[in-house]
Amino acid sequence: MTLSRLLPLLLLVPALTMADEDRNFKLTPGNFRVGGLLEHAANKAIVLDSTVAISQEPVFPLQSNQLYLRIKKSVKEYQWFSGQAKPEEYMKLHAFNLKDNHLGPREVLGLRLYASRQYKAFQDEAEIYFDADYIYSPRVTKLLFMKNGKWQVLNECAHPGMIHIKSDEKKLDIVSFNAPLKDSRELYPVKPGYYMFGFSAPGKYPYVDIKELKRGEQLTFDVQFPVLDSVSKLQFGMSVTLDQVKAAKTLEEAEALYDTYSAEVDRNVQQLNMAEFDNAYPPIKLADSLGIDDSSSDYRKYVSQYRYYRSESEKIWRGKKLSDVNLVFDALHAKLDSLQALPVQMNIRPVSSEKFMSATDSTKIDYLKFVFGAERSRVDVTWVGTFEGISMDSLLAMLNDNKSPIVSTLFIANNKPVWVYREGKLVGRYNYRYDKLGFRMGDSLYVGKGSFILPAYVAHEPEVEEWLASMKGATATAAVDTSKVMADTAKSEENKKIIEHATRGTVAVVDSGSFRYRGKVVSMSPFAIHTTEVTQEFFEKVMATLDSTKRIPNKSAFKGAKKPVQNVTWDNAQYFCKVLGGDLPTEAQWEYAGRAGSNEGALWTSDDAISVNKYAIFASNSLKLGQKDSAYGPHEVATKLPNAWGLYDMSGNVAEWTLDNYFTITFSIEDSNPTGSYWGTSKVLKGGSWKDKPKNLNMTVRDDEDPRYWADNIGFRCAFPLHRIIQE
């Protein structure tokens, strides 16, 4: 027996000796058991009392400020718990960043994770913690998992850190100005940077604090409210009475009473010894003491909020010093809170309206734009979007006709404006919780589909930013650049960056980025790639431009202008691409473009219908139909759904040549723009074809063939440097 014949057997021996007793390296929902109690919870990094220490069903998306625990009970049984993190135990965990490794929490939940690739499938890590951005191990600094038939590695990263708010106050109210803190006194995971919180409690003087969180550390805010004397009192008359406050029916009436009350308190402040307040209230932190530039946005925001909180504390202190004035103060705040919680419908005509026509159909309106209110007034907002059920041209005509009975209505989720302070003084109140826009005609109400655009001086207020962040996915949109939002609303298809090039065909521009390729995260430079497999029509058109001696005939077995070229060798496919000024895509380029930012290699794994047929021409809807069926063989391109970047038939129809050599053993993969093996004589094929089963359509799967070979299930598409597309 020759060495070449013996080598496969020699390679098989260690594979057999390390054969896995359980080759299912993924967990299914059936592996998770609901209703079991967590045992030995004292040493866990998660707080689990008797009400939540019962195994749950995993539910996504994972909630912020929650820590999740996947714990192994037996070979195939797991439990899933959630709760608050224990600060000290949480900081001891080894962290692994999911985004940097191009993984998602839903995906990692279903993976077995190991400390060593020598472990059997039933010897995976018993405890793994999760949140939306990281997974954590209490034991090891490196985790391995099996994906696409290869061992892949997660290396420990710097711990994201945690913010802990320490206080004995049971009714502590916390306002977070740059982090999503809700109903919790811990915030995790958090990136390094400056964090600012406002603190208040019944009977206490509110204040604001800012601190820097350094990488991998726990930052504690120890809440200590200012202690001020309020025994000695001054007497004077107030025009705002409790009866007036109780009688106020509208928010505007209550605000007017509040302004009058504040002005009267301010006029009598000279009777008070303000040094008493100044000496007891925490001084503002200087930028140098924080290690921050005084012109930075973080510090300017802190200064603004410090002045506001100090102003509120002064009012409370003055109220306590000024006899029964504090009773009016409390009543005013209670009245404001109750009125601000109510929804409101505001009938208001737009001050201007504009229509924007389709770029492809000059007779069609793409979207409308309406401006309401005036700059620095209570209502100052722009809306962009469309209406259904009524002609948008007719709508504009009626709005321009002052005699028309049409009524425009702004729906506001609750009537809470943002109070904007400058230098400690109130400069305006502005609505921002807009919900929807409607137009009434008689008994009919037409509600638009679109986005509200707030002016910068409103959108950048911390209160507004926090509310908008909590309303992701709702109709309200904070945006300073109005033109950008309108473009995004009306021309979302442009995000795919499809270009119709005069000579090179239709291509998708693929931005730079990184992805998990053959077990390693690699970075990619931008490039362009054909949105479809090269069609016979396009192939023959390009060949017709060449001298007859340089033309390659179309040898496709299944003819059709829109069907992909088949029966083409690797050499001829590359020749065609070079004629166009491009080349065949590398395997990494092809896979990066095909997966379009997905962690998986098959589009249908993330589709709700789980239907391969929606995305691919494959054996079930082609080969298995038999030769007498018209659907037998490759179909016309772009008859199935594209991926997120506008590329068609990356799975199925015809397998596609790539530029790379194929070699059985991979010695190394470059960190950037991998180019394939130096060794090997065959070439890599990707994507599967009309003859394949679904498992062979996965875009991470690779096949190989002699470059001189051709078949009726092999075709190609071309890739181009960006300058060949954009600058020509």
Phi, psi and omega per residue, in radians:
M1 nan 2.263 -3.112
T2 -1.294 2.834 -3.133
L3 -1.084 -0.634 -3.130
S4 -1.130 -0.565 3.111
R5 -1.388 -0.536 -3.102
L6 -1.348 -0.499 -3.044
L7 -1.005 -0.792 3.107
P8 -1.032 -0.628 3.130
L9 -1.191 -0.687 3.123
L10 -1.114 -0.662 3.119
L11 -1.233 -0.453 -3.111
L12 -1.301 -0.498 -3.064
V13 -1.032 -0.951 3.134
P14 -1.110 -0.544 3.109
A15 -1.100 -0.694 3.131
L16 -1.232 -0.672 -3.106
T17 -1.197 -0.474 3.127
M18 -1.790 0.308 -3.105
A19 -0.950 2.372 -3.053
D20 -1.476 2.420 -3.135
E21 -1.376 -0.228 3.110
D22 -2.552 1.809 -3.012
R23 -1.528 0.082 3.075
N24 -1.499 1.659 -3.094
F25 -1.486 0.091 3.112
K26 -2.060 2.639 3.091
L27 -1.740 2.547 3.079
T28 -1.901 2.863 3.077
P29 -0.942 -0.492 3.126
G30 -1.200 -0.278 3.105
N31 -1.340 -0.262 -3.092
F32 -1.685 2.285 -3.113
R33 -1.870 2.299 -3.089
V34 -1.763 2.434 3.023
G35 1.775 -0.051 3.138
G36 -1.458 2.583 3.114
L37 -1.458 2.538 3.056
L38 -1.437 2.196 3.137
E39 -1.691 2.656 3.078
H40 0.943 0.915 -3.066
A41 -1.351 -0.224 -3.026
A42 -1.084 -0.575 -3.071
N43 -1.667 0.210 -3.118
K44 -1.536 2.775 3.137
A45 -1.560 0.288 -3.052
I46 -2.282 2.419 3.137
V47 -1.484 2.027 -3.117
L48 -2.271 1.788 3.080
D49 -1.524 -3.061 -3.026
S50 -1.112 -0.371 -3.100
T51 -1.469 -0.364 -3.070
V52 -2.164 0.034 -3.097
A53 -1.475 0.613 3.117
I54 -2.069 2.347 -3.091
S55 -1.019 2.328 -3.089
Q56 -1.961 3.026 2.980
E57 -1.511 2.282 3.114
P58 -1.042 2.269 -3.140
V59 -2.243 2.337 3.140
F60 -2.057 2.693 0.015
P61 -1.291 2.721 3.095
L62 -1.187 2.459 -3.091
Q63 -1.388 2.596 3.101
S64 -1.231 2.699 -3.139
N65 0.975 0.580 3.043
Q66 -2.253 2.469 3.052
L67 -1.967 2.348 -3.084
Y68 -2.000 2.585 -3.106
L69 -2.247 2.158 2.971
R70 -1.786 2.058 -3.080
I71 -2.136 2.428 -3.077
K72 -1.607 2.216 3.129
K73 -1.731 -0.599 3.124
S74 -2.705 -3.013 -3.051
V75 -0.953 -0.723 -3.069
K76 -2.182 0.323 -3.115
E77 -2.162 2.250 -3.111
Y78 -2.241 2.754 3.067
Q79 -2.197 2.730 -3.032
W80 -2.334 2.140 -3.098
F81 -2.241 2.749 3.054
S82 -2.477 2.622 3.141
G83 -3.131 -3.002 3.087
Q84 -1.427 2.604 3.124
A85 -1.374 2.502 2.959
K86 -1.471 2.048 -3.009
P87 -0.877 -0.894 -3.057
E88 -1.159 -0.731 -3.124
E89 -1.248 -0.661 3.137
Y90 -1.046 -0.735 -3.095
M91 -1.218 -0.254 3.117
K92 -1.482 -0.230 -3.071
L93 -1.242 2.621 3.027
H94 -1.516 2.196 -3.011
A95 -1.765 2.553 3.102
F96 -2.351 2.037 -3.068
N97 -1.342 2.158 -3.089
L98 -1.301 -0.746 -3.099
K99 -1.072 -0.751 3.140
D100 -1.108 -0.420 -3.136
N101 -1.803 0.198 3.105
H102 0.911 0.877 3.086
L103 -2.294 2.760 3.085
G104 -2.110 2.744 -3.101
P105 -1.065 -0.629 3.121
R106 -1.122 -0.698 3.138
E107 -1.196 -0.768 -3.071
V108 -1.236 -0.519 3.100
L109 -0.966 -0.603 -3.096
G110 -1.599 0.206 3.133
L111 -1.855 2.453 2.908
R112 -1.381 2.366 -3.086
L113 -2.075 2.358 -2.982
Y114 -2.179 2.745 3.040
A115 -1.547 -0.340 -3.109
S116 -2.636 2.550 3.129
R117 -1.320 -0.087 3.050
Q118 -1.438 -0.211 -3.082
Y119 -1.243 2.620 3.038
K120 -1.341 2.898 -3.078
A121 -1.119 -0.444 -3.133
F122 -1.564 0.115 -3.121
Q123 -1.945 0.585 3.140
D124 -1.303 2.971 -3.086
E125 -1.072 2.356 -3.040
A126 -1.375 -0.516 -3.107
E127 -2.271 2.162 3.061
I128 -2.351 2.271 3.102
Y129 -1.732 2.634 -3.078
F130 -2.316 2.611 2.702
D131 -2.502 -2.979 -3.020
A132 -1.203 -0.334 -3.025
D133 -2.086 -0.324 -3.048
Y134 -2.420 2.761 2.784
I135 -2.055 2.778 -3.028
Y136 -2.392 2.526 3.023
S137 -2.097 2.350 3.080
P138 -1.414 -0.034 -2.918
R139 -2.143 -0.797 -2.939
V140 -2.155 2.783 -3.134
T141 -1.769 -0.002 3.107
K142 -2.509 2.338 3.110
L143 -2.139 2.510 3.098
L144 -2.116 2.622 3.056
F145 -2.562 2.771 -3.135
M146 -1.753 2.175 3.118
K147 -2.540 2.309 -3.114
N148 0.944 0.636 3.069
G149 1.359 0.177 -3.089
K150 -2.276 2.558 2.990
W151 -1.277 2.283 3.139
Q152 -2.225 2.653 -2.907
V153 -2.051 2.400 2.937
L154 -1.979 2.108 3.114
N155 -1.758 2.561 -3.117
E156 -1.069 2.466 3.063
C157 -2.010 3.081 3.077
A158 -1.083 2.438 3.138
H159 -1.092 2.369 -3.070
P160 -1.164 -0.381 3.114
G161 1.629 2.968 -3.045
M162 -2.610 2.545 3.019
I163 -1.957 2.237 -3.124
H164 -2.119 2.236 3.111
I165 -1.829 2.058 -3.033
K166 -1.844 2.157 3.123
S167 -2.884 2.581 3.062
D168 -1.573 -0.094 -3.128
E169 -1.230 2.146 -3.139
K170 -1.340 -0.493 -3.131
K171 -1.909 0.695 3.137
L172 -1.199 2.243 3.073
D173 -1.830 2.171 -3.067
I174 -2.066 2.221 3.032
V175 -1.931 2.089 3.122
S176 -1.691 2.238 -3.059
F177 -1.683 -0.250 3.138
N178 -2.606 0.477 3.098
A179 -2.738 2.495 -3.058
P180 -1.387 1.377 -3.132
L181 -1.722 2.126 -3.125
K182 -2.382 2.173 3.034
D183 0.854 0.698 -3.112
S184 -2.697 2.775 3.057
R185 -1.975 0.194 3.025
E186 -2.189 2.533 3.100
L187 -2.277 2.142 -3.092
Y188 -2.856 2.650 -0.181
P189 -1.363 2.635 -3.118
V190 -2.302 2.530 3.141
K191 -1.472 2.779 3.065
P192 -1.046 2.587 3.119
G193 2.648 -3.015 -3.132
Y194 -1.684 2.332 -3.113
Y195 -2.199 2.459 -3.021
M196 -2.313 2.361 3.134
F197 -2.360 2.558 2.988
G198 -1.849 2.382 -3.078
F199 -2.112 2.403 3.045
S200 -2.656 2.788 3.134
A201 -2.799 2.722 3.136
P202 -0.975 2.244 3.104
G203 1.363 0.115 -3.104
K204 -1.986 2.822 3.091
Y205 -1.608 2.035 -3.091
P206 -1.166 2.599 3.069
Y207 -2.628 2.903 -3.127
V208 -2.130 2.555 -3.125
D209 -2.403 2.636 3.117
I210 -2.367 2.428 3.099
K211 -2.549 2.854 3.123
E212 -1.790 2.287 3.013
L213 -1.704 2.166 3.090
K214 -1.681 2.742 -3.012
R215 -0.962 2.273 3.029
G216 1.298 0.236 -3.085
E217 -1.967 2.893 2.998
Q218 -1.790 2.237 -3.132
L219 -1.887 2.182 -3.097
T220 -1.954 2.254 2.975
F221 -1.772 1.894 3.124
D222 -1.598 1.816 -2.993
V223 -1.304 2.044 3.104
Q224 -2.269 1.786 -3.098
F225 -1.248 2.555 3.099
P226 -1.052 2.471 3.105
V227 -1.857 2.042 -3.087
L228 -2.236 2.523 3.124
D229 -1.303 2.307 3.103
S230 -2.315 0.377 -3.085
V231 -1.375 -0.926 -3.125
S232 -1.225 2.311 -3.037
K233 -2.198 2.727 3.026
L234 -2.013 2.581 -3.124
Q235 -1.941 2.346 2.967
F236 -2.856 2.817 -3.056
G237 -1.441 2.539 3.111
M238 -2.105 2.368 3.124
S239 -1.378 -0.463 3.118
V240 -1.474 2.108 -3.088
T241 -1.943 2.884 3.101
L242 -1.086 -0.634 3.136
D243 -1.119 -0.685 3.106
Q244 -1.113 -0.718 3.135
V245 -1.106 -0.785 -3.136
K246 -1.112 -0.542 -3.073
A247 -1.412 -0.248 -3.102
A248 -1.098 2.231 -3.089
K249 -1.773 -0.515 -3.085
T250 -2.022 2.810 3.121
L251 -1.102 -0.667 -3.121
E252 -1.127 -0.656 3.078
E253 -1.105 -0.799 -3.135
A254 -1.103 -0.690 3.124
E255 -1.141 -0.684 3.120
A256 -1.108 -0.715 3.085
L257 -1.120 -0.690 3.136
Y258 -1.103 -0.746 -3.139
D259 -1.119 -0.706 3.106
T260 -1.122 -0.785 3.109
Y261 -1.009 -0.830 -3.111
S262 -1.086 -0.725 -3.131
A263 -1.118 -0.695 3.134
E264 -1.167 -0.681 3.086
V265 -1.113 -0.738 -3.130
D266 -1.096 -0.674 -3.104
R267 -1.174 -0.451 -3.103
N268 -1.727 0.107 -3.063
V269 -1.170 -0.412 -3.127
Q270 -1.133 -0.285 3.104
Q271 -1.368 -0.229 -3.095
L272 -1.717 2.616 3.058
N273 -1.524 1.631 -3.034
M274 -1.197 -0.294 3.108
A275 -1.078 -0.547 3.112
E276 -1.060 -0.758 3.120
F277 -1.235 -0.788 -3.087
D278 -1.047 -0.648 -3.104
N279 -1.259 -0.474 -3.053
A280 -1.679 -0.489 -3.065
Y281 -1.394 2.426 -3.101
P282 -0.991 2.280 3.124
P283 -1.236 2.774 3.100
I284 -1.163 2.468 3.109
K285 -1.396 2.298 3.127
L286 -1.353 2.620 -3.101
A287 -1.031 -0.704 -3.119
D288 -1.083 -0.639 -3.123
S289 -1.203 -0.400 3.113
L290 -1.608 -0.182 -3.075
G291 1.262 0.640 -3.046
I292 -2.325 2.666 3.126
D293 -1.353 2.357 -3.080
D294 -1.221 -0.170 3.088
S295 -1.698 -0.011 -3.105
S296 -1.239 2.693 -3.131
S297 -1.125 -0.623 3.122
D298 -1.057 -0.796 -3.084
Y299 -1.262 -0.690 3.128
R300 -1.110 -0.657 3.088
K301 -1.138 -0.693 3.113
Y302 -1.092 -0.802 -3.119
V303 -1.051 -0.760 -3.129
S304 -1.085 -0.794 -3.123
Q305 -1.251 -0.609 3.088
Y306 -1.029 -0.804 -3.119
R307 -1.121 -0.666 3.119
Y308 -1.137 -0.846 -3.125
Y309 -1.136 -0.661 3.097
R310 -1.128 -0.712 3.121
S311 -1.081 -0.728 3.113
E312 -1.142 -0.687 3.115
S313 -1.146 -0.680 3.093
E314 -1.041 -0.734 -3.119
K315 -1.131 -0.711 3.115
I316 -1.117 -0.787 -3.117
W317 -1.111 -0.779 3.114
R318 -1.076 -0.740 -3.137
G319 -1.038 -0.719 3.124
K320 -1.215 -0.593 3.138
K321 -1.301 -0.481 -3.034
L322 -1.737 0.939 3.012
S323 1.014 -2.148 -3.013
D324 -1.517 0.189 -3.122
V325 -1.077 -0.532 -3.115
N326 -1.126 -0.467 3.095
L327 -1.145 -0.695 3.086
V328 -1.163 -0.714 3.130
F329 -1.018 -0.850 -3.137
D330 -1.098 -0.712 -3.136
A331 -1.140 -0.701 3.107
L332 -1.076 -0.787 -3.127
H333 -1.139 -0.679 3.108
A334 -1.123 -0.715 3.119
K335 -1.136 -0.788 3.123
L336 -1.059 -0.783 -3.129
D337 -1.050 -0.751 -3.099
S338 -1.189 -0.713 -3.134
L339 -1.275 -0.603 3.137
Q340 -1.225 -0.375 -3.119
A341 -1.362 -0.205 -3.061
L342 -1.458 2.483 2.996
P343 -1.259 2.807 -3.116
V344 -2.548 2.538 3.015
Q345 -2.010 2.124 -3.035
M346 -1.987 1.979 3.076
N347 -1.415 1.982 -3.061
I348 -2.637 2.296 -3.137
R349 -1.452 2.502 3.081
P350 -1.151 2.509 3.102
V351 -1.390 -0.351 3.059
S352 -2.726 2.689 3.103
S353 -2.474 2.664 -3.073
E354 -2.674 2.507 3.069
K355 -1.962 2.569 -3.139
F356 -2.136 2.146 -3.034
M357 -1.500 2.715 3.112
S358 -1.128 2.476 3.117
A359 -1.257 -0.378 -3.094
T360 -1.819 -0.315 -3.131
D361 -2.419 1.806 -3.022
S362 -1.197 -0.169 3.126
T363 -1.673 -0.078 -3.035
K364 -1.905 2.337 3.071
I365 -1.468 2.183 3.102
D366 -1.392 -0.790 -3.136
Y367 -2.874 2.863 3.134
L368 -1.972 2.751 3.088
K369 -2.294 2.252 3.093
F370 -2.197 2.411 3.074
V371 -1.982 2.267 -3.127
F372 -2.066 2.490 3.051
G373 1.346 -2.749 -3.119
A374 -2.473 2.780 -3.120
E375 -1.052 2.359 3.125
R376 1.122 0.366 3.012
S377 -1.817 3.009 -3.078
R378 -1.025 -0.674 3.060
V379 -1.900 2.080 3.080
D380 -2.648 1.665 -3.027
V381 -2.692 2.633 3.066
T382 -2.059 2.489 3.088
W383 -2.156 2.374 3.049
V384 -2.254 2.415 3.133
G385 2.887 -2.782 -3.069
T386 -2.300 2.887 3.066
F387 -2.232 2.502 3.069
E388 -2.032 2.654 3.115
G389 1.531 -0.068 3.109
I390 -2.604 2.440 3.121
S391 -1.129 2.229 -3.120
M392 -1.204 -0.517 3.039
D393 -1.151 -0.749 3.121
S394 -1.136 -0.665 3.118
L395 -1.037 -0.820 3.130
L396 -1.129 -0.681 -3.139
A397 -1.102 -0.738 3.128
M398 -1.159 -0.648 3.121
L399 -1.147 -0.565 3.140
N400 -1.412 -0.201 3.120
D401 -1.693 1.900 -3.081
N402 -1.105 -0.324 3.138
K403 -1.566 -0.076 -3.114
S404 -1.240 2.460 -3.137
P405 -1.403 0.115 -3.098
I406 -1.148 2.444 -3.138
V407 -2.167 2.223 3.088
S408 -1.731 2.389 -3.053
T409 -2.281 2.240 2.979
L410 -1.643 2.162 3.076
F411 -1.676 2.187 -3.103
I412 -2.008 2.242 -3.025
A413 -0.987 -0.831 2.938
N414 -2.664 2.637 -2.896
N415 -1.441 0.815 -3.125
K416 -1.778 1.911 3.043
P417 -1.468 2.875 3.009
V418 -1.580 2.309 3.091
W419 -1.614 2.020 -3.068
V420 -1.742 2.192 -3.137
Y421 -1.961 2.491 3.002
R422 -2.302 2.183 -3.118
E423 0.987 0.620 3.104
G424 1.394 0.032 -3.123
K425 -1.999 2.467 3.129
L426 -1.250 2.174 -3.131
V427 -1.939 -0.219 3.112
G428 3.016 2.768 3.038
R429 -2.116 2.279 -3.021
Y430 -2.317 2.286 3.062
N431 -1.214 2.527 3.114
Y432 -2.565 -0.218 -3.065
R433 -1.561 0.895 -3.128
Y434 -1.226 2.425 -3.073
D435 -1.916 -0.922 -3.132
K436 -2.745 2.891 3.113
L437 -2.057 2.315 3.124
G438 -2.357 2.713 3.045
F439 -2.163 2.304 -3.126
R440 -1.861 2.352 3.003
M441 -2.283 1.757 -3.069
G442 1.140 -2.130 3.132
D443 -1.593 -0.020 -3.085
S444 -1.678 2.414 3.081
L445 -2.135 2.171 3.112
Y446 -1.920 2.075 -3.098
V447 -1.827 2.290 -3.090
G448 -1.417 2.789 3.021
K449 -1.976 1.936 -3.095
G450 -3.100 -2.721 -3.045
S451 -2.345 2.501 2.990
F452 -1.573 2.440 -3.122
I453 -2.094 2.050 -3.117
L454 -1.592 2.570 3.068
P455 -1.191 2.767 -3.042
A456 -1.038 -0.683 -3.068
Y457 -1.189 -0.299 3.044
V458 -1.680 -0.841 -3.037
A459 -1.068 -0.491 -3.068
H460 -1.569 0.018 3.049
E461 -1.218 2.348 -3.092
P462 -0.928 -0.720 3.137
E463 -1.054 -0.717 -3.121
V464 -1.233 -0.755 3.123
E465 -1.028 -0.734 -3.129
E466 -1.152 -0.730 3.139
W467 -1.151 -0.751 3.138
L468 -1.120 -0.649 3.106
A469 -1.109 -0.623 3.132
S470 -1.328 -0.232 -3.087
M471 -1.865 0.427 3.127
K472 -0.978 2.324 -3.117
G473 1.623 -0.238 3.103
A474 -1.484 -3.118 -3.043
T475 -1.336 -0.425 -3.104
A476 -1.267 2.427 -3.120
T477 -2.413 2.212 3.058
A478 -1.554 2.178 -3.138
A479 -2.728 2.288 3.092
V480 -1.541 -0.650 -3.107
D481 -1.545 1.604 -3.074
T482 -1.043 -0.761 -3.095
S483 -1.075 -0.613 3.140
K484 -1.179 -0.763 -3.128
V485 -1.108 -0.730 3.137
M486 -1.111 -0.695 3.110
A487 -1.141 -0.717 3.125
D488 -1.144 -0.645 -3.107
T489 -1.217 -0.753 -3.008
A490 -1.580 -0.362 -3.022
K491 -2.287 0.869 -3.100
S492 -1.102 -0.429 -3.132
E493 -1.122 -0.391 -3.136
E494 -1.181 -0.314 3.107
N495 -1.052 -0.419 3.131
K496 -1.319 -0.313 3.079
K497 0.985 0.953 3.095
I498 -1.577 2.287 -3.119
I499 -2.141 2.255 3.044
E500 -1.605 1.679 -3.111
H501 -1.457 2.458 -3.028
A502 -1.065 -0.652 -3.068
T503 -2.046 -0.412 -3.030
R504 -1.687 -0.076 3.102
G505 1.628 -2.983 -3.118
T506 -1.515 2.168 -3.083
V507 -2.272 2.738 2.993
A508 -1.846 2.309 3.072
V509 -1.490 2.104 -3.087
V510 -1.817 2.053 -3.114
D511 -1.240 2.845 3.055
S512 -1.157 2.770 -3.132
G513 2.998 -2.873 3.117
S514 -2.462 2.763 3.102
F515 -2.778 2.928 -3.126
R516 -1.534 1.935 -3.036
Y517 -2.125 1.986 3.105
R518 0.930 0.764 3.048
G519 1.534 0.086 -3.088
K520 -2.442 2.453 3.066
V521 -1.423 2.091 -3.106
V522 -2.158 2.720 3.101
S523 -1.771 2.609 -3.099
M524 -2.205 2.439 3.023
S525 -1.462 2.765 -3.136
P526 -1.180 2.663 3.097
F527 -2.813 3.095 3.063
A528 -2.153 2.654 -3.107
I529 -2.571 2.540 3.116
H530 -0.986 2.405 3.133
T531 -1.291 -0.354 3.103
T532 -2.307 2.901 2.961
E533 -1.097 2.575 -3.115
V534 -1.057 2.144 -3.120
T535 -1.473 2.823 3.114
Q536 -1.129 -0.645 3.109
E537 -1.063 -0.835 -3.132
F538 -1.199 -0.686 3.126
F539 -1.021 -0.859 -3.103
E540 -1.193 -0.591 3.113
K541 -1.110 -0.763 3.139
V542 -1.188 -0.745 -3.137
M543 -1.081 -0.568 -3.112
A544 -1.171 -0.327 3.137
T545 -1.443 -0.146 -3.071
L546 -1.702 2.810 2.992
D547 -1.023 2.505 -3.052
S548 -0.995 -0.493 -3.117
T549 -1.322 -0.242 -3.090
K550 -1.868 0.086 -3.080
R551 -1.464 2.570 3.043
I552 -1.927 2.215 -3.121
P553 -1.263 2.676 3.055
N554 -1.439 1.885 -3.090
K555 -1.771 0.338 -3.078
S556 -1.017 2.399 3.121
A557 -1.362 -0.595 3.128
F558 -1.864 1.823 -3.034
K559 -1.412 2.623 3.101
G560 2.832 2.283 -3.060
A561 -0.990 -0.704 -3.086
K562 -1.661 0.014 3.082
K563 -1.448 2.664 -3.120
P564 -1.223 2.633 3.010
V565 -1.088 2.374 3.036
Q566 -2.204 -3.106 3.133
N567 0.899 0.750 -3.135
V568 -2.062 2.297 3.130
T569 -1.330 2.903 3.094
W570 -1.079 -0.757 -3.111
D571 -1.069 -0.753 -3.130
N572 -1.231 -0.612 3.093
A573 -1.122 -0.773 3.121
Q574 -1.150 -0.664 3.115
Y575 -1.024 -0.795 3.138
F576 -1.040 -0.792 -3.117
C577 -1.117 -0.673 -3.138
K578 -1.201 -0.567 3.050
V579 -1.035 -0.630 -3.138
L580 -1.429 -0.079 -3.110
G581 1.594 0.255 3.127
G582 -2.180 -2.611 3.109
D583 -2.801 3.019 2.976
L584 -1.150 2.535 3.104
P585 -1.208 2.561 2.969
T586 -1.159 2.849 3.110
E587 -1.030 -0.691 -3.132
A588 -1.148 -0.745 3.090
Q589 -1.066 -0.803 -3.106
W590 -1.060 -0.822 -3.078
E591 -1.233 -0.683 3.113
Y592 -1.065 -0.798 3.126
A593 -1.169 -0.719 -3.077
G594 -1.184 -0.692 -3.093
R595 -1.381 -0.346 2.970
A596 0.878 0.812 3.099
G597 1.501 -0.041 -3.137
S598 -1.442 2.592 3.051
N599 -1.363 -0.314 -3.107
E600 -1.728 2.888 3.138
G601 -1.763 0.040 3.136
A602 -2.269 2.242 -3.078
L603 -1.123 -0.578 -3.019
W604 -1.297 -0.226 3.122
T605 -1.166 -0.430 -3.141
S606 -1.809 0.129 -3.125
D607 -1.600 2.414 -3.096
D608 -1.101 -0.570 -3.092
A609 -1.452 -0.170 -3.110
I610 0.838 0.847 -3.043
S611 -2.022 1.887 3.070
V612 -1.078 -0.605 -3.054
N613 -1.070 -0.412 -3.132
K614 -1.278 -0.374 -3.017
Y615 -2.028 -0.344 -2.914
A616 -2.445 2.574 2.900
I617 -1.626 2.019 -3.068
F618 -2.535 -3.004 -2.973
A619 -0.955 -0.738 -3.036
S620 -1.157 -0.574 -3.139
N621 -1.902 0.318 3.112
S622 -2.560 -1.391 -3.029
L623 -0.974 -0.816 -3.036
K624 -1.255 -0.166 3.121
L625 -1.353 -0.316 3.108
G626 1.584 2.748 -3.019
Q627 -1.151 -0.381 -3.113
K628 -1.400 -0.219 -3.135
D629 -1.483 2.434 -3.115
S630 -1.151 -0.359 3.136
A631 -1.498 -0.010 3.123
Y632 -1.236 2.316 -3.136
G633 1.714 -3.074 3.118
P634 -1.175 2.551 3.118
H635 -1.720 3.032 3.014
E636 -1.062 2.578 -3.096
V637 -1.212 2.763 3.024
A638 1.082 0.527 3.042
T639 -1.610 -0.195 3.102
K640 -1.918 3.027 -3.107
L641 -1.167 2.507 3.077
P642 -1.453 2.994 2.999
N643 -1.442 -3.067 -3.040
A644 -1.136 -0.346 -3.134
W645 -1.775 0.206 3.038
G646 1.456 0.356 3.133
L647 -1.749 2.346 -3.089
Y648 -1.827 2.643 2.967
D649 1.003 0.564 3.047
M650 -1.229 -0.360 2.977
S651 -2.013 2.163 3.057
G652 1.490 -2.959 -3.032
N653 1.210 -1.493 2.969
V654 -2.265 2.497 3.008
A655 -1.160 2.631 -2.980
E656 -2.130 2.316 3.057
W657 -1.112 2.518 2.943
T658 -2.142 3.008 -3.049
L659 -1.318 -0.379 -2.899
D660 -1.382 2.571 2.926
N661 -1.269 2.635 3.075
Y662 -1.878 2.308 3.042
F663 -2.483 2.430 -3.003
T664 -1.034 -0.745 -3.079
I665 -1.771 2.242 3.091
T666 -1.693 2.020 -3.122
F667 -1.440 -0.700 -3.139
S668 -2.812 2.713 3.071
I669 -2.201 2.195 -3.109
E670 -1.081 2.639 3.128
D671 -1.211 -0.486 -3.070
S672 -2.317 2.319 3.085
N673 0.813 1.095 -3.130
P674 -0.971 2.500 -3.047
T675 -2.069 0.148 3.089
G676 1.543 -3.097 -3.046
S677 -1.376 2.527 3.009
Y678 -1.272 -0.524 -3.094
W679 -1.630 2.915 3.064
G680 1.766 2.568 -3.137
T681 -1.952 -0.324 3.102
S682 -1.521 2.916 -3.080
K683 -2.038 2.664 -3.082
V684 -1.399 2.320 3.004
L685 -1.908 2.508 -3.101
K686 -2.306 2.658 2.897
G687 1.693 -0.275 -3.097
G688 1.227 3.110 -3.023
S689 -2.540 -3.010 -3.138
W690 -1.167 -0.137 3.136
K691 -1.729 -0.083 -2.950
D692 -1.752 2.738 2.997
K693 -1.395 2.850 -3.087
P694 -0.953 -0.631 -3.076
K695 -1.126 -0.421 3.134
N696 -1.553 -0.033 3.121
L697 -1.576 -0.151 3.141
N698 -1.048 2.295 -3.034
M699 -1.272 -0.161 3.045
T700 -1.509 -0.233 3.140
V701 -1.333 2.481 3.126
R702 -2.201 2.439 3.047
D703 -2.113 3.000 3.128
D704 -2.508 2.748 3.109
E705 -2.763 2.707 3.060
D706 -1.057 2.315 -3.092
P707 -1.093 -0.265 3.119
R708 -1.518 -0.070 -3.037
Y709 -1.494 2.577 2.983
W710 -2.430 2.736 -3.135
A711 -2.783 2.872 -3.087
D712 -1.360 0.094 3.063
N713 -2.134 0.345 3.131
I714 -2.143 2.240 3.072
G715 -2.461 -2.634 -3.100
F716 -2.962 2.947 2.901
R717 -2.462 2.849 -3.032
C718 -1.912 2.706 3.045
A719 -2.087 2.688 -3.044
F720 -2.431 2.539 2.916
P721 -1.100 2.583 -3.050
L722 -1.050 -0.610 -3.081
H723 -1.146 -0.367 3.095
R724 -1.285 -0.316 -3.079
I725 -1.858 -0.857 -2.963
I726 -1.442 -0.606 -3.043
Q727 -1.635 0.109 -3.131
E728 -2.056 nan nan
